């Protein structure tokens, strides 16, 4: 299998065409993210899930100003962790076959807690590492985000296309 699980036709129509606010990188977001990750690690201690910072806060680039945290649970613990997080957060923002998202606010920052499993988790980690260690790709990514921020739908389509292009070049994914 190459890349992420394919998205269904029309997937991006769920996003509005309203603009996305792109904010400069805020160093305080990393400190807040570290504290939030500690909180999640404590909550998920018994599950041995990998938890890591991802997205613009990790990369130190402009973004929507939110903090994205990835949770990569053991396959056998996926449902149990989802159920526990539903109790903790009160509700789930998105639930798909290999993807789940919860939203929170912490220390003045919007937090997206994103769970990925299986091959999608593997690909996400590889993609994140590649982008993190590729200054040219980081600059291209930040430029793309600014260029297509006039529409959340277009922003999401272009980001997805950008990621898929990179993934197609990564060995072993």
Order of alpha helices (4+ residues) and beta strands (2+ residues): alpha-beta-alpha-beta-alpha-beta-beta-beta-alpha-alpha-alpha
